[in-house]
């Protein structure tokens, strides 16, 4: 729609590779591994990627930008063959994590401040970052 000029601006989840579009990053969000606050890894000062190898990992479904970034980071950490389960929503990931079923990988922005302090712990593990871009 931006390309055919039916709208002036649009938001997309990652920078466009189209030469005829200009893009600026409007918001930067961090993908983080989260665990229930009573999970054994939540009490650790720092968690290395190897410690996540035997954890059930929950992340978004194939095709989402968050999943693409998660796959990239898992590959860089050598965790491509990890035990994993896809979820269609962040709520499903958070519910699974809260039940103690494993570790979720989610944008930090989806946790409200009370969740960050009470139910969930963002693990101090390798950085997982994704940017959302404002494109015009």
N, CA, C and O atoms as a Tinker XYZ file with bonds, in Angstrom:
   544  protein
     1  N      0.818000   -1.191000    0.000000    73     2
     2  CA     0.000000    0.000000    0.000000    64     1     3
     3  C      0.867000    1.261000    0.000000    63     2     4     5
     4  O      0.518000    2.264000   -0.623000    81     3
     5  N      1.991000    1.198000    0.701000    73     3     6
     6  CA     2.911000    2.337000    0.663000    64     5     7
     7  C      3.488000    2.467000   -0.742000    63     6     8     9
     8  O      3.622000    3.571000   -1.270000    81     7
     9  N      3.828000    1.327000   -1.338000    73     7    10
    10  CA     4.420000    1.360000   -2.679000    64     9    11
    11  C      3.477000    1.947000   -3.720000    63    10    12    13
    12  O      3.921000    2.664000   -4.617000    81    11
    13  N      2.175000    1.654000   -3.616000    73    11    14
    14  CA     1.240000    2.209000   -4.605000    64    13    15
    15  C      0.685000    3.564000   -4.172000    63    14    16    17
    16  O     -0.213000    4.112000   -4.811000    81    15
    17  N      1.232000    4.096000   -3.081000    73    15    18
    18  CA     0.915000    5.422000   -2.544000    64    17    19
    19  C     -0.532000    5.568000   -2.070000    63    18    20    21
    20  O     -1.042000    6.685000   -1.987000    81    19
    21  N     -1.196000    4.452000   -1.758000    73    19    22
    22  CA    -2.539000    4.557000   -1.193000    64    21    23
    23  C     -2.478000    4.937000    0.290000    63    22    24    25
    24  O     -3.475000    5.383000    0.858000    81    23
    25  N     -1.311000    4.759000    0.914000    73    23    26
    26  CA    -1.049000    5.288000    2.255000    64    25    27
    27  C      0.351000    5.892000    2.253000    63    26    28    29
    28  O      1.189000    5.536000    1.425000    81    27
    29  N      0.593000    6.805000    3.181000    73    27    30
    30  CA     1.880000    7.503000    3.229000    64    29    31
    31  C      2.941000    6.778000    4.047000    63    30    32    33
    32  O      4.118000    6.784000    3.686000    81    31
    33  N      2.531000    6.159000    5.136000    73    31    34
    34  CA     3.486000    5.473000    6.006000    64    33    35
    35  C      2.923000    4.121000    6.421000    63    34    36    37
    36  O      1.715000    3.890000    6.376000    81    35
    37  N      3.822000    3.241000    6.821000    73    35    38
    38  CA     3.410000    1.932000    7.318000    64    37    39
    39  C      4.420000    1.416000    8.316000    63    38    40    41
    40  O      5.564000    1.870000    8.348000    81    39
    41  N      4.000000    0.474000    9.125000    73    39    42
    42  CA     4.884000   -0.174000   10.086000    64    41    43
    43  C      5.122000   -1.606000    9.638000    63    42    44    45
    44  O      4.183000   -2.327000    9.300000    81    43
    45  N      6.370000   -2.004000    9.638000    73    43    46
    46  CA     6.713000   -3.385000    9.338000    64    45    47
    47  C      7.660000   -3.883000   10.413000    63    46    48    49
    48  O      8.261000   -3.090000   11.138000    81    47
    49  N      7.790000   -5.187000   10.511000    73    47    50
    50  CA     8.534000   -5.740000   11.638000    64    49    51
    51  C     10.042000   -5.776000   11.460000    63    50    52    53
    52  O     10.767000   -5.981000   12.433000    81    51
    53  N     10.521000   -5.584000   10.268000    73    51    54
    54  CA    11.967000   -5.471000   10.079000    64    53    55
    55  C     12.229000   -4.616000    8.855000    63    54    56    57
    56  O     11.343000   -4.477000    8.011000    81    55
    57  N     13.415000   -4.039000    8.730000    73    55    58
    58  CA    13.692000   -3.124000    7.625000    64    57    59
    59  C     13.440000   -3.762000    6.260000    63    58    60    61
    60  O     13.711000   -4.942000    6.038000    81    59
    61  N     12.919000   -2.949000    5.370000    73    59    62
    62  CA    12.643000   -3.409000    4.011000    64    61    63
    63  C     13.918000   -3.394000    3.180000    63    62    64    65
    64  O     14.798000   -2.558000    3.384000    81    63
    65  N     14.005000   -4.325000    2.248000    73    63    66
    66  CA    15.145000   -4.327000    1.328000    64    65    67
    67  C     14.775000   -3.689000   -0.010000    63    66    68    69
    68  O     15.527000   -3.781000   -0.980000    81    67
    69  N     13.610000   -3.042000   -0.053000    73    67    70
    70  CA    13.160000   -2.373000   -1.271000    64    69    71
    71  C     13.827000   -1.005000   -1.376000    63    70    72    73
    72  O     13.732000   -0.194000   -0.456000    81    71
    73  N     14.501000   -0.749000   -2.495000    73    71    74
    74  CA    15.218000    0.514000   -2.691000    64    73    75
    75  C     14.303000    1.729000   -2.681000    63    74    76    77
    76  O     14.723000    2.815000   -2.283000    81    75
    77  N     13.059000    1.559000   -3.112000    73    75    78
    78  CA    12.154000    2.703000   -3.212000    64    77    79
    79  C     11.525000    3.095000   -1.870000    63    78    80    81
    80  O     10.748000    4.048000   -1.812000    81    79
    81  N     11.846000    2.385000   -0.812000    73    79    82
    82  CA    11.330000    2.710000    0.515000    64    81    83
    83  C     12.465000    3.152000    1.426000    63    82    84    85
    84  O     13.581000    2.637000    1.349000    81    83
    85  N     12.163000    4.109000    2.283000    73    83    86
    86  CA    13.094000    4.509000    3.333000    64    85    87
    87  C     12.579000    3.924000    4.634000    63    86    88    89
    88  O     11.373000    3.924000    4.880000    81    87
    89  N     13.472000    3.429000    5.461000    73    87    90
    90  CA    13.013000    2.889000    6.740000    64    89    91
    91  C     13.841000    3.450000    7.882000    63    90    92    93
    92  O     15.048000    3.658000    7.766000    81    91
    93  N     13.161000    3.685000    8.976000    73    91    94
    94  CA    13.784000    4.143000   10.208000    64    93    95
    95  C     13.297000    3.247000   11.330000    63    94    96    97
    96  O     12.120000    2.890000   11.372000    81    95
    97  N     14.178000    2.884000   12.231000    73    95    98
    98  CA    13.802000    2.069000   13.380000    64    97    99
    99  C     13.032000    2.943000   14.367000    63    98   100   101
   100  O     13.562000    3.941000   14.855000    81    99
   101  N     11.801000    2.578000   14.660000    73    99   102
   102  CA    10.971000    3.341000   15.583000    64   101   103
   103  C     11.043000    2.778000   16.999000    63   102   104   105
   104  O     11.005000    3.529000   17.974000    81   103
   105  N     11.145000    1.483000   17.106000    73   103   106
   106  CA    11.149000    0.825000   18.410000    64   105   107
   107  C     12.142000   -0.326000   18.372000    63   106   108   109
   108  O     12.183000   -1.088000   17.407000    81   107
   109  N     12.924000   -0.447000   19.404000    73   107   110
   110  CA    13.818000   -1.595000   19.534000    64   109   111
   111  C     13.308000   -2.413000   20.708000    63   110   112   113
   112  O     13.093000   -1.885000   21.798000    81   111
   113  N     13.118000   -3.686000   20.481000    73   111   114
   114  CA    12.675000   -4.576000   21.547000    64   113   115
   115  C     13.680000   -5.703000   21.668000    63   114   116   117
   116  O     14.368000   -6.032000   20.702000    81   115
   117  N     13.769000   -6.287000   22.826000    73   115   118
   118  CA    14.731000   -7.350000   23.058000    64   117   119
   119  C     14.009000   -8.677000   23.219000    63   118   120   121
   120  O     13.080000   -8.792000   24.018000    81   119
   121  N     14.434000   -9.675000   22.464000    73   119   122
   122  CA    13.950000  -11.037000   22.675000    64   121   123
   123  C     14.730000  -11.617000   23.839000    63   122   124   125
   124  O     15.959000  -11.564000   23.861000    81   123
   125  N     14.006000  -12.177000   24.813000    73   123   126
   126  CA    14.676000  -12.731000   25.985000    64   125   127
   127  C     14.126000  -14.112000   26.313000    63   126   128   129
   128  O     12.941000  -14.378000   26.116000    81   127
   129  N     14.985000  -14.984000   26.812000    73   127   130
   130  CA    14.478000  -16.243000   27.345000    64   129   131
   131  C     13.875000  -15.962000   28.724000    63   130   132   133
   132  O     14.480000  -15.270000   29.542000    81   131
   133  N     12.677000  -16.504000   28.976000    73   131   134
   134  CA    12.029000  -16.318000   30.275000    64   133   135
   135  C     11.721000  -17.682000   30.885000    63   134   136   137
   136  O     11.512000  -18.668000   30.179000    81   135
   137  N     11.701000  -17.708000   32.193000    73   135   138
   138  CA    11.332000  -18.910000   32.930000    64   137   139
   139  C     10.430000  -18.479000   34.078000    63   138   140   141
   140  O     10.402000  -17.305000   34.449000    81   139
   141  N      9.697000  -19.432000   34.638000    73   139   142
   142  CA     8.918000  -19.135000   35.834000    64   141   143
   143  C      9.891000  -18.701000   36.924000    63   142   144   145
   144  O     11.025000  -19.177000   36.974000    81   143
   145  N      9.453000  -17.806000   37.787000    73   143   146
   146  CA    10.365000  -17.263000   38.802000    64   145   147
   147  C     10.898000  -18.333000   39.751000    63   146   148   149
   148  O     11.920000  -18.123000   40.403000    81   147
   149  N     10.214000  -19.488000   39.837000    73   147   150
   150  CA    10.704000  -20.564000   40.704000    64   149   151
   151  C     11.481000  -21.641000   39.933000    63   150   152   153
   152  O     11.836000  -22.674000   40.500000    81   151
   153  N     11.743000  -21.401000   38.652000    73   151   154
   154  CA    12.508000  -22.342000   37.824000    64   153   155
   155  C     13.973000  -22.334000   38.273000    63   154   156   157
   156  O     14.479000  -21.300000   38.709000    81   155
   157  N     14.650000  -23.470000   38.169000    73   155   158
   158  CA    16.041000  -23.580000   38.632000    64   157   159
   159  C     16.968000  -22.581000   37.942000    63   158   160   161
   160  O     17.906000  -22.087000   38.567000    81   159
   161  N     16.721000  -22.269000   36.650000    73   159   162
   162  CA    17.588000  -21.324000   35.938000    64   161   163
   163  C     17.321000  -19.874000   36.333000    63   162   164   165
   164  O     18.185000  -19.014000   36.161000    81   163
   165  N     16.132000  -19.600000   36.860000    73   163   166
   166  CA    15.789000  -18.226000   37.251000    64   165   167
   167  C     16.628000  -17.754000   38.431000    63   166   168   169
   168  O     16.814000  -16.553000   38.626000    81   167
   169  N     17.122000  -18.678000   39.200000    73   167   170
   170  CA    17.923000  -18.326000   40.378000    64   169   171
   171  C     19.402000  -18.172000   40.063000    63   170   172   173
   172  O     20.192000  -17.815000   40.937000    81   171
   173  N     19.776000  -18.436000   38.837000    73   171   174
   174  CA    21.182000  -18.360000   38.423000    64   173   175
   175  C     21.537000  -16.932000   38.048000    63   174   176   177
   176  O     20.701000  -16.196000   37.525000    81   175
   177  N     22.761000  -16.543000   38.312000    73   175   178
   178  CA    23.216000  -15.217000   37.920000    64   177   179
   179  C     23.317000  -15.082000   36.414000    63   178   180   181
   180  O     22.837000  -14.107000   35.836000    81   179
   181  N     23.938000  -16.056000   35.785000    73   179   182
   182  CA    24.098000  -16.031000   34.336000    64   181   183
   183  C     23.861000  -17.444000   33.817000    63   182   184   185
   184  O     24.284000  -18.425000   34.429000    81   183
   185  N     23.178000  -17.528000   32.679000    73   183   186
   186  CA    22.851000  -18.815000   32.066000    64   185   187
   187  C     23.502000  -18.854000   30.698000    63   186   188   189
   188  O     23.297000  -17.948000   29.890000    81   187
   189  N     24.284000  -19.886000   30.425000    73   187   190
   190  CA    24.861000  -19.979000   29.082000    64   189   191
   191  C     23.950000  -20.815000   28.187000    63   190   192   193
   192  O     23.097000  -21.561000   28.668000    81   191
   193  N     24.144000  -20.680000   26.905000    73   191   194
   194  CA    23.252000  -21.334000   25.945000    64   193   195
   195  C     23.249000  -22.850000   26.106000    63   194   196   197
   196  O     22.232000  -23.493000   25.844000    81   195
   197  N     24.349000  -23.422000   26.524000    73   195   198
   198  CA    24.423000  -24.882000   26.711000    64   197   199
   199  C     23.429000  -25.355000   27.775000    63   198   200   201
   200  O     22.897000  -26.462000   27.686000    81   199
   201  N     23.184000  -24.508000   28.781000    73   199   202
   202  CA    22.240000  -24.871000   29.841000    64   201   203
   203  C     20.798000  -24.898000   29.344000    63   202   204   205
   204  O     19.929000  -25.482000   29.993000    81   203
   205  N     20.541000  -24.277000   28.211000    73   203   206
   206  CA    19.192000  -24.296000   27.636000    64   205   207
   207  C     18.964000  -25.521000   26.753000    63   206   208   209
   208  O     17.832000  -25.797000   26.357000    81   207
   209  N     20.021000  -26.250000   26.447000    73   207   210
   210  CA    19.930000  -27.376000   25.513000    64   209   211
   211  C     18.903000  -28.426000   25.948000    63   210   212   213
   212  O     18.194000  -28.970000   25.102000    81   211
   213  N     18.810000  -28.716000   27.228000    73   211   214
   214  CA    17.896000  -29.752000   27.703000    64   213   215
   215  C     16.564000  -29.209000   28.196000    63   214   216   217
   216  O     15.760000  -29.940000   28.775000    81   215
   217  N     16.339000  -27.936000   27.963000    73   215   218
   218  CA    15.067000  -27.325000   28.351000    64   217   219
   219  C     14.085000  -27.388000   27.191000    63   218   220   221
   220  O     14.478000  -27.261000   26.031000    81   219
   221  N     12.816000  -27.581000   27.500000    73   219   222
   222  CA    11.779000  -27.418000   26.485000    64   221   223
   223  C     11.707000  -25.923000   26.193000    63   222   224   225
   224  O     11.520000  -25.118000   27.106000    81   223
   225  N     11.854000  -25.552000   24.924000    73   223   226
   226  CA    11.802000  -24.145000   24.520000    64   225   227
   227  C     10.471000  -23.867000   23.844000    63   226   228   229
   228  O     10.028000  -24.636000   22.991000    81   227
   229  N      9.843000  -22.780000   24.222000    73   227   230
   230  CA     8.577000  -22.356000   23.631000    64   229   231
   231  C      8.809000  -21.057000   22.880000    63   230   232   233
   232  O      9.366000  -20.108000   23.432000    81   231
   233  N      8.383000  -21.010000   21.617000    73   231   234
   234  CA     8.495000  -19.777000   20.846000    64   233   235
   235  C      7.411000  -19.734000   19.790000    63   234   236   237
   236  O      6.680000  -20.704000   19.593000    81   235
   237  N      7.310000  -18.585000   19.103000    73   235   238
   238  CA     6.240000  -18.346000   18.133000    64   237   239
   239  C      6.336000  -19.265000   16.931000    63   238   240   241
   240  O      7.358000  -19.904000   16.680000    81   239
   241  N      5.234000  -19.307000   16.198000    73   239   242
   242  CA     5.108000  -20.208000   15.055000    64   241   243
   243  C      5.947000  -19.746000   13.873000    63   242   244   245
   244  O      6.334000  -18.582000   13.770000    81   243
   245  N      6.215000  -20.692000   12.988000    73   243   246
   246  CA     6.958000  -20.436000   11.750000    64   245   247
   247  C      6.292000  -19.301000   10.971000    63   246   248   249
   248  O      5.067000  -19.252000   10.858000    81   247
   249  N      7.102000  -18.400000   10.443000    73   247   250
   250  CA     6.591000  -17.307000    9.616000    64   249   251
   251  C      6.563000  -15.961000   10.313000    63   250   252   253
   252  O      6.529000  -14.927000    9.646000    81   251
   253  N      6.575000  -15.946000   11.641000    73   251   254
   254  CA     6.568000  -14.667000   12.352000    64   253   255
   255  C      7.991000  -14.118000   12.407000    63   254   256   257
   256  O      8.959000  -14.879000   12.402000    81   255
   257  N      8.110000  -12.810000   12.459000    73   255   258
   258  CA     9.427000  -12.182000   12.555000    64   257   259
   259  C     10.130000  -12.601000   13.837000    63   258   260   261
   260  O     11.338000  -12.837000   13.843000    81   259
   261  N      9.370000  -12.692000   14.918000    73   259   262
   262  CA     9.956000  -13.133000   16.180000    64   261   263
   263  C     10.557000  -14.525000   16.029000    63   262   264   265
   264  O     11.633000  -14.799000   16.559000    81   263
   265  N      9.868000  -15.402000   15.310000    73   263   266
   266  CA    10.383000  -16.760000   15.097000    64   265   267
   267  C     11.652000  -16.722000   14.253000    63   266   268   269
   268  O     12.608000  -17.443000   14.537000    81   267
   269  N     11.666000  -15.888000   13.220000    73   267   270
   270  CA    12.861000  -15.786000   12.380000    64   269   271
   271  C     14.067000  -15.362000   13.215000    63   270   272   273
   272  O     15.153000  -15.925000   13.080000    81   271
   273  N     13.870000  -14.369000   14.075000    73   271   274
   274  CA    14.957000  -13.903000   14.941000    64   273   275
   275  C     15.351000  -14.977000   15.956000    63   274   276   277
   276  O     16.534000  -15.161000   16.245000    81   275
   277  N     14.357000  -15.681000   16.491000    73   275   278
   278  CA    14.635000  -16.765000   17.434000    64   277   279
   279  C     15.452000  -17.856000   16.766000    63   278   280   281
   280  O     16.443000  -18.323000   17.326000    81   279
   281  N     15.040000  -18.268000   15.565000    73   279   282
   282  CA    15.776000  -19.304000   14.830000    64   281   283
   283  C     17.219000  -18.878000   14.566000    63   282   284   285
   284  O     18.147000  -19.677000   14.694000    81   283
   285  N     17.392000  -17.609000   14.197000    73   283   286
   286  CA    18.741000  -17.098000   13.927000    64   285   287
   287  C     19.603000  -17.174000   15.183000    63   286   288   289
   288  O     20.745000  -17.631000   15.135000    81   287
   289  N     19.052000  -16.726000   16.298000    73   287   290
   290  CA    19.809000  -16.735000   17.549000    64   289   291
   291  C     20.098000  -18.155000   18.026000    63   290   292   293
   292  O     21.200000  -18.435000   18.499000    81   291
   293  N     19.128000  -19.049000   17.907000    73   291   294
   294  CA    19.353000  -20.437000   18.317000    64   293   295
   295  C     20.450000  -21.071000   17.473000    63   294   296   297
   296  O     21.276000  -21.831000   17.978000    81   295
   297  N     20.448000  -20.750000   16.180000    73   295   298
   298  CA    21.481000  -21.283000   15.293000    64   297   299
   299  C     22.857000  -20.755000   15.703000    63   298   300   301
   300  O     23.825000  -21.514000   15.757000    81   299
   301  N     22.942000  -19.453000   15.993000    73   299   302
   302  CA    24.216000  -18.868000   16.417000    64   301   303
   303  C     24.720000  -19.478000   17.724000    63   302   304   305
   304  O     25.927000  -19.580000   17.944000    81   303
   305  N     23.790000  -19.883000   18.587000    73   303   306
   306  CA    24.166000  -20.484000   19.873000    64   305   307
   307  C     24.348000  -21.994000   19.773000    63   306   308   309
   308  O     24.716000  -22.638000   20.756000    81   307
   309  N     24.094000  -22.567000   18.593000    73   307   310
   310  CA    24.228000  -24.007000   18.418000    64   309   311
   311  C     23.099000  -24.809000   19.021000    63   310   312   313
   312  O     23.283000  -25.975000   19.371000    81   311
   313  N     21.926000  -24.198000   19.150000    73   311   314
   314  CA    20.787000  -24.871000   19.769000    64   313   315
   315  C     19.719000  -25.273000   18.757000    63   314   316   317
   316  O     18.544000  -25.369000   19.111000    81   315
   317  N     20.099000  -25.504000   17.529000    73   315   318
   318  CA    19.107000  -25.801000   16.490000    64   317   319
   319  C     18.401000  -27.128000   16.704000    63   318   320   321
   320  O     17.281000  -27.307000   16.225000    81   319
   321  N     19.018000  -28.055000   17.401000    73   319   322
   322  CA    18.376000  -29.348000   17.614000    64   321   323
   323  C     17.728000  -29.442000   18.993000    63   322   324   325
   324  O     17.455000  -30.544000   19.471000    81   323
   325  N     17.482000  -28.322000   19.628000    73   323   326
   326  CA    16.872000  -28.311000   20.954000    64   325   327
   327  C     15.422000  -28.775000   20.898000    63   326   328   329
   328  O     14.771000  -28.739000   19.853000    81   327
   329  N     14.944000  -29.208000   22.047000    73   327   330
   330  CA    13.544000  -29.601000   22.185000    64   329   331
   331  C     12.722000  -28.319000   22.136000    63   330   332   333
   332  O     12.981000  -27.384000   22.893000    81   331
   333  N     11.736000  -28.273000   21.251000    73   331   334
   334  CA    10.994000  -27.025000   21.086000    64   333   335
   335  C      9.520000  -27.283000   20.816000    63   334   336   337
   336  O      9.131000  -28.341000   20.320000    81   335
   337  N      8.714000  -26.285000   21.156000    73   335   338
   338  CA     7.295000  -26.328000   20.875000    64   337   339
   339  C      6.865000  -24.958000   20.371000    63   338   340   341
   340  O      7.200000  -23.934000   20.968000    81   339
   341  N      6.125000  -24.943000   19.272000    73   339   342
   342  CA     5.617000  -23.697000   18.713000    64   341   343
   343  C      4.314000  -23.315000   19.396000    63   342   344   345
   344  O      3.540000  -24.175000   19.815000    81   343
   345  N      4.088000  -22.024000   19.502000    73   343   346
   346  CA     2.831000  -21.517000   20.045000    64   345   347
   347  C      2.325000  -20.408000   19.140000    63   346   348   349
   348  O      3.113000  -19.655000   18.567000    81   347
   349  N      1.013000  -20.309000   19.013000    73   347   350
   350  CA     0.409000  -19.310000   18.137000    64   349   351
   351  C      0.277000  -17.949000   18.808000    63   350   352   353
   352  O     -0.053000  -16.964000   18.148000    81   351
   353  N      0.530000  -17.884000   20.112000    73   351   354
   354  CA     0.404000  -16.603000   20.801000    64   353   355
   355  C      1.421000  -16.508000   21.933000    63   354   356   357
   356  O      1.920000  -17.516000   22.433000    81   355
   357  N      1.713000  -15.278000   22.321000    73   355   358
   358  CA     2.596000  -15.068000   23.464000    64   357   359
   359  C      1.914000  -15.517000   24.749000    63   358   360   361
   360  O      2.581000  -15.970000   25.679000    81   359
   361  N      0.585000  -15.396000   24.811000    73   359   362
   362  CA    -0.147000  -15.843000   25.999000    64   361   363
   363  C      0.064000  -17.332000   26.226000    63   362   364   365
   364  O      0.240000  -17.764000   27.365000    81   363
   365  N      0.048000  -18.126000   25.148000    73   363   366
   366  CA     0.269000  -19.571000   25.267000    64   365   367
   367  C      1.685000  -19.861000   25.755000    63   366   368   369
   368  O      1.892000  -20.760000   26.570000    81   367
   369  N      2.649000  -19.108000   25.263000    73   367   370
   370  CA     4.038000  -19.285000   25.715000    64   369   371
   371  C      4.141000  -18.952000   27.201000    63   370   372   373
   372  O      4.719000  -19.716000   27.974000    81   371
   373  N      3.579000  -17.813000   27.596000    73   371   374
   374  CA     3.648000  -17.404000   28.994000    64   373   375
   375  C      2.959000  -18.415000   29.907000    63   374   376   377
   376  O      3.457000  -18.697000   30.997000    81   375
   377  N      1.820000  -18.966000   29.478000    73   375   378
   378  CA     1.110000  -19.959000   30.289000    64   377   379
   379  C      1.949000  -21.225000   30.460000    63   378   380   381
   380  O      2.014000  -21.784000   31.555000    81   379
   381  N      2.586000  -21.673000   29.389000    73   379   382
   382  CA     3.432000  -22.874000   29.461000    64   381   383
   383  C      4.619000  -22.652000   30.387000    63   382   384   385
   384  O      4.973000  -23.525000   31.180000    81   383
   385  N      5.224000  -21.487000   30.281000    73   383   386
   386  CA     6.361000  -21.146000   31.141000    64   385   387
   387  C      5.920000  -21.074000   32.599000    63   386   388   389
   388  O      6.603000  -21.587000   33.485000    81   387
   389  N      4.784000  -20.440000   32.845000    73   387   390
   390  CA     4.284000  -20.291000   34.208000    64   389   391
   391  C      3.995000  -21.645000   34.852000    63   390   392   393
   392  O      4.151000  -21.804000   36.063000    81   391
   393  N      3.574000  -22.622000   34.044000    73   391   394
   394  CA     3.320000  -23.976000   34.545000    64   393   395
   395  C      4.610000  -24.745000   34.814000    63   394   396   397
   396  O      4.571000  -25.855000   35.346000    81   395
   397  N      5.741000  -24.168000   34.452000    73   395   398
   398  CA     7.021000  -24.822000   34.683000    64   397   399
   399  C      7.408000  -25.811000   33.605000    63   398   400   401
   400  O      8.271000  -26.663000   33.819000    81   399
   401  N      6.768000  -25.703000   32.430000    73   399   402
   402  CA     7.011000  -26.659000   31.346000    64   401   403
   403  C      8.310000  -26.406000   30.599000    63   402   404   405
   404  O      8.763000  -27.270000   29.849000    81   403
   405  N      8.914000  -25.249000   30.786000    73   403   406
   406  CA    10.156000  -24.960000   30.076000    64   405   407
   407  C     10.461000  -23.478000   30.045000    63   406   408   409
   408  O     10.013000  -22.712000   30.898000    81   407
   409  N     11.232000  -23.090000   29.043000    73   407   410
   410  CA    11.704000  -21.714000   28.874000    64   409   411
   411  C     11.077000  -21.141000   27.613000    63   410   412   413
   412  O     11.060000  -21.802000   26.574000    81   411
   413  N     10.566000  -19.928000   27.691000    73   411   414
   414  CA    10.000000  -19.253000   26.524000    64   413   415
   415  C     10.974000  -18.224000   25.990000    63   414   416   417
   416  O     11.822000  -17.713000   26.722000    81   415
   417  N     10.845000  -17.925000   24.705000    73   415   418
   418  CA    11.628000  -16.839000   24.114000    64   417   419
   419  C     10.619000  -15.840000   23.576000    63   418   420   421
   420  O      9.883000  -16.124000   22.631000    81   419
   421  N     10.595000  -14.659000   24.197000    73   419   422
   422  CA     9.570000  -13.658000   23.905000    64   421   423
   423  C     10.187000  -12.261000   23.884000    63   422   424   425
   424  O     11.267000  -12.049000   24.435000    81   423
   425  N      9.494000  -11.300000   23.241000    73   423   426
   426  CA     9.932000   -9.910000   23.365000    64   425   427
   427  C      9.706000   -9.434000   24.800000    63   426   428   429
   428  O      8.658000   -9.699000   25.389000    81   427
   429  N     10.668000   -8.748000   25.344000    73   427   430
   430  CA    10.562000   -8.241000   26.708000    64   429   431
   431  C      9.335000   -7.348000   26.875000    63   430   432   433
   432  O      8.748000   -7.299000   27.955000    81   431
   433  N      8.950000   -6.652000   25.830000    73   431   434
   434  CA     7.828000   -5.713000   25.909000    64   433   435
   435  C      6.488000   -6.385000   26.184000    63   434   436   437
   436  O      5.551000   -5.703000   26.600000    81   435
   437  N      6.356000   -7.694000   25.971000    73   435   438
   438  CA     5.055000   -8.330000   26.213000    64   437   439
   439  C      4.830000   -8.645000   27.685000    63   438   440   441
   440  O      3.719000   -9.001000   28.078000    81   439
   441  N      5.861000   -8.519000   28.494000    73   439   442
   442  CA     5.703000   -8.736000   29.930000    64   441   443
   443  C      5.423000   -7.401000   30.592000    63   442   444   445
   444  O      6.192000   -6.453000   30.433000    81   443
   445  N      4.321000   -7.320000   31.340000    73   443   446
   446  CA     4.094000   -6.062000   32.040000    64   445   447
   447  C      4.965000   -6.042000   33.293000    63   446   448   449
   448  O      5.531000   -7.065000   33.678000    81   447
   449  N      5.069000   -4.891000   33.920000    73   447   450
   450  CA     6.033000   -4.734000   35.014000    64   449   451
   451  C      5.759000   -5.685000   36.172000    63   450   452   453
   452  O      6.708000   -6.161000   36.796000    81   451
   453  N      4.497000   -5.980000   36.482000    73   451   454
   454  CA     4.222000   -6.898000   37.587000    64   453   455
   455  C      4.647000   -8.318000   37.232000    63   454   456   457
   456  O      5.114000   -9.057000   38.099000    81   455
   457  N      4.489000   -8.713000   35.961000    73   455   458
   458  CA     4.927000  -10.046000   35.540000    64   457   459
   459  C      6.442000  -10.156000   35.614000    63   458   460   461
   460  O      6.973000  -11.187000   36.027000    81   459
   461  N      7.130000   -9.110000   35.222000    73   459   462
   462  CA     8.595000   -9.136000   35.250000    64   461   463
   463  C      9.101000   -9.377000   36.667000    63   462   464   465
   464  O     10.125000  -10.030000   36.865000    81   463
   465  N      8.385000   -8.853000   37.642000    73   463   466
   466  CA     8.851000   -8.947000   39.019000    64   465   467
   467  C      8.360000  -10.195000   39.741000    63   466   468   469
   468  O      9.047000  -10.701000   40.628000    81   467
   469  N      7.189000  -10.697000   39.380000    73   467   470
   470  CA     6.576000  -11.756000   40.165000    64   469   471
   471  C      6.646000  -13.141000   39.523000    63   470   472   473
   472  O      7.354000  -14.018000   40.018000    81   471
   473  N      5.934000  -13.336000   38.453000    73   471   474
   474  CA     5.741000  -14.678000   37.901000    64   473   475
   475  C      6.883000  -15.156000   37.017000    63   474   476   477
   476  O      7.180000  -16.350000   36.983000    81   475
   477  N      7.519000  -14.248000   36.308000    73   475   478
   478  CA     8.524000  -14.628000   35.314000    64   477   479
   479  C      9.880000  -14.023000   35.642000    63   478   480   481
   480  O      9.978000  -12.983000   36.293000    81   479
   481  N     10.909000  -14.691000   35.181000    73   479   482
   482  CA    12.265000  -14.158000   35.299000    64   481   483
   483  C     12.883000  -14.141000   33.911000    63   482   484   485
   484  O     12.918000  -15.164000   33.228000    81   483
   485  N     13.371000  -12.976000   33.493000    73   483   486
   486  CA    14.126000  -12.898000   32.240000    64   485   487
   487  C     15.513000  -13.436000   32.549000    63   486   488   489
   488  O     16.224000  -12.895000   33.396000    81   487
   489  N     15.893000  -14.502000   31.859000    73   487   490
   490  CA    17.177000  -15.139000   32.133000    64   489   491
   491  C     18.326000  -14.312000   31.574000    63   490   492   493
   492  O     18.231000  -13.765000   30.475000    81   491
   493  N     19.386000  -14.229000   32.318000    73   491   494
   494  CA    20.595000  -13.538000   31.876000    64   493   495
   495  C     21.368000  -14.505000   30.982000    63   494   496   497
   496  O     22.298000  -15.178000   31.425000    81   495
   497  N     20.961000  -14.557000   29.717000    73   495   498
   498  CA    21.511000  -15.496000   28.740000    64   497   499
   499  C     21.966000  -14.692000   27.523000    63   498   500   501
   500  O     21.842000  -13.467000   27.517000    81   499
   501  N     22.486000  -15.354000   26.501000    73   499   502
   502  CA    22.922000  -14.615000   25.308000    64   501   503
   503  C     21.829000  -13.665000   24.799000    63   502   504   505
   504  O     20.651000  -14.019000   24.775000    81   503
   505  N     22.233000  -12.459000   24.394000    73   503   506
   506  CA    21.268000  -11.466000   23.914000    64   505   507
   507  C     20.495000  -11.973000   22.708000    63   506   508   509
   508  O     21.062000  -12.531000   21.769000    81   507
   509  N     19.209000  -11.767000   22.757000    73   507   510
   510  CA    18.328000  -12.028000   21.621000    64   509   511
   511  C     17.641000  -10.702000   21.330000    63   510   512   513
   512  O     16.857000  -10.215000   22.145000    81   511
   513  N     17.929000  -10.120000   20.177000    73   511   514
   514  CA    17.380000   -8.808000   19.867000    64   513   515
   515  C     16.668000   -8.820000   18.529000    63   514   516   517
   516  O     17.051000   -9.531000   17.600000    81   515
   517  N     15.635000   -8.023000   18.459000    73   515   518
   518  CA    14.903000   -7.853000   17.215000    64   517   519
   519  C     14.456000   -6.403000   17.145000    63   518   520   521
   520  O     14.146000   -5.800000   18.172000    81   519
   521  N     14.420000   -5.841000   15.950000    73   519   522
   522  CA    13.961000   -4.459000   15.840000    64   521   523
   523  C     12.691000   -4.377000   15.014000    63   522   524   525
   524  O     12.499000   -5.114000   14.047000    81   523
   525  N     11.845000   -3.473000   15.419000    73   523   526
   526  CA    10.638000   -3.177000   14.670000    64   525   527
   527  C     10.865000   -1.826000   14.023000    63   526   528   529
   528  O     11.287000   -0.884000   14.695000    81   527
   529  N     10.594000   -1.711000   12.729000    73   527   530
   530  CA    10.957000   -0.501000   11.994000    64   529   531
   531  C      9.747000    0.273000   11.512000    63   530   532   533
   532  O      8.730000   -0.300000   11.120000    81   531
   533  N      9.880000    1.580000   11.550000    73   531   534
   534  CA     8.910000    2.496000   10.967000    64   533   535
   535  C      9.379000    2.772000    9.552000    63   534   536   537
   536  O     10.486000    3.274000    9.354000    81   535
   537  N      8.553000    2.451000    8.566000    73   535   538
   538  CA     8.969000    2.592000    7.172000    64   537   539
   539  C      8.071000    3.572000    6.447000    63   538   540   541
   540  O      6.847000    3.518000    6.564000    81   539
   541  N      8.700000    4.484000    5.684000    73   539   542
   542  CA     7.918000    5.416000    4.856000    64   541   543
   543  C      8.454000    5.466000    3.456000    63   542   544
   544  O      7.923000    6.194000    2.618000    81   543
